[in-house]
Amino acid sequence: VQLQASGGGSVQPGGSLRLSCAASGSIFSINDMGWYRQTPGKQRDLVARITRAGSTNYADSVKGRFTISRDNAKNTAYLQMNSLKPEDTAVYYCSADIVNRMLMIGQEWGRGTLVTVSS
């Protein structure tokens, strides 16, 4: 199973970016999917998570600015990030709780994608 994240880049404060996370491989189903972020010397923190049914939760710092969504048919999650601030600068990681075809569940992580917010 692989998670492929894309969509990072550089943007000015107030700008927007959309991250995508596509899961592939031996997948039976995917439960929760989420986005986390990490800056140097700090722990990886939750940004947003979404259940298979579409229930969401967000870190307080991104509420009202970021929106997580998913397409179950495509095994893909998205993170729409609006009104970006310099403090949103981080490496963003996607995560998914995947049930494989052996019906074993595990949390998978994608490689990070860098988001830089700077003027």
C-alpha positions as CSV (number, residue, x, y, z in Angstrom):
1,V,0.0,0.0,0.0
2,Q,1.3,3.5,-0.9
3,L,0.0,7.0,-0.1
4,Q,1.1,9.6,-2.7
5,A,0.8,13.2,-1.5
6,S,1.0,16.1,-3.9
7,G,0.1,19.8,-4.2
8,G,2.6,21.4,-1.9
9,G,4.5,24.5,-2.9
10,S,5.1,28.1,-2.1
11,V,2.4,30.7,-1.8
12,Q,2.0,34.2,-0.4
13,P,0.1,34.9,2.8
14,G,-3.6,34.9,2.1
15,G,-3.2,32.5,-0.8
16,S,-4.6,29.0,-1.3
17,L,-3.3,25.5,-2.0
18,R,-4.9,22.2,-2.4
19,L,-3.2,19.0,-1.3
20,S,-4.1,15.6,-2.6
21,C,-3.4,12.1,-1.1
22,A,-4.0,9.1,-3.2
23,A,-3.8,5.5,-1.8
24,S,-3.0,2.6,-4.0
25,G,-2.1,-1.1,-3.7
26,S,-3.8,-4.0,-1.9
27,I,-6.7,-2.1,-0.4
28,F,-10.0,-3.6,0.8
29,S,-11.3,-0.3,2.3
30,I,-10.0,2.9,3.9
31,N,-11.3,4.1,7.3
32,D,-10.1,7.5,8.5
33,M,-7.9,9.6,6.4
34,G,-6.0,12.6,7.7
35,W,-3.5,15.3,7.2
36,Y,-0.7,16.2,9.7
37,R,2.0,18.7,9.6
38,Q,5.5,19.0,11.1
39,T,8.1,21.8,11.4
40,P,11.7,21.2,12.3
41,G,12.3,20.2,15.9
42,K,8.6,19.8,16.6
43,Q,6.2,16.9,16.8
44,R,3.9,16.0,14.0
45,D,0.5,17.5,14.7
46,L,-3.0,16.7,13.4
47,V,-4.4,19.2,10.9
48,A,-7.6,17.5,9.9
49,R,-9.2,14.1,9.7
50,I,-12.2,12.6,7.9
51,T,-14.0,9.4,8.4
52,R,-15.2,7.2,5.6
53,A,-18.7,8.6,6.2
54,G,-17.4,12.2,5.9
55,S,-17.3,13.3,9.5
56,T,-14.5,15.8,10.0
57,N,-12.4,17.3,12.8
58,Y,-9.8,20.1,12.6
59,A,-7.1,21.6,14.6
60,D,-8.3,24.9,16.1
61,S,-5.6,26.8,14.2
62,V,-7.1,25.9,10.8
63,K,-10.8,25.9,11.5
64,G,-12.6,28.0,9.0
65,R,-9.6,28.1,6.6
66,F,-8.9,24.5,5.7
67,T,-11.4,21.9,4.4
68,I,-10.7,18.2,4.2
69,S,-12.7,16.0,1.9
70,R,-12.3,12.6,0.2
71,D,-13.4,10.6,-2.8
72,N,-13.9,7.0,-1.6
73,A,-14.2,5.7,-5.2
74,K,-10.7,7.1,-5.9
75,N,-9.2,6.3,-2.5
76,T,-8.1,9.9,-2.3
77,A,-8.3,12.7,0.3
78,Y,-7.9,16.4,-0.3
79,L,-7.0,19.3,1.9
80,Q,-8.1,22.7,0.6
81,M,-6.1,25.4,2.4
82,N,-7.3,29.0,2.1
83,S,-6.2,32.2,3.8
84,L,-2.8,30.7,4.4
85,K,-0.6,32.2,7.0
86,P,3.2,32.0,7.5
87,E,2.6,29.8,10.5
88,D,1.1,27.2,8.2
89,T,4.5,26.6,6.7
90,A,5.4,23.0,7.4
91,V,5.8,19.6,5.8
92,Y,2.4,18.1,5.4
93,Y,1.8,14.3,5.7
94,C,-1.2,12.3,4.7
95,S,-2.3,9.3,6.7
96,A,-4.9,6.6,6.2
97,D,-6.2,3.7,8.2
98,I,-6.2,1.0,5.6
99,V,-7.8,-2.4,5.6
100,N,-5.9,-4.6,3.2
101,R,-7.2,-7.5,1.2
102,M,-6.1,-9.8,4.1
103,L,-8.5,-7.8,6.2
104,M,-5.6,-6.5,8.3
105,I,-5.8,-2.8,9.3
106,G,-2.8,-0.5,9.7
107,Q,-2.0,3.2,9.6
108,E,-0.1,4.2,6.5
109,W,1.8,7.4,5.9
110,G,2.7,9.2,2.8
111,R,5.9,11.1,2.1
112,G,5.6,14.7,3.2
113,T,4.9,17.6,0.9
114,L,6.3,21.0,1.8
115,V,4.1,24.0,2.1
116,T,5.8,27.4,2.4
117,V,3.8,30.5,3.1
118,S,6.0,33.6,2.7
119,S,5.9,37.0,1.2
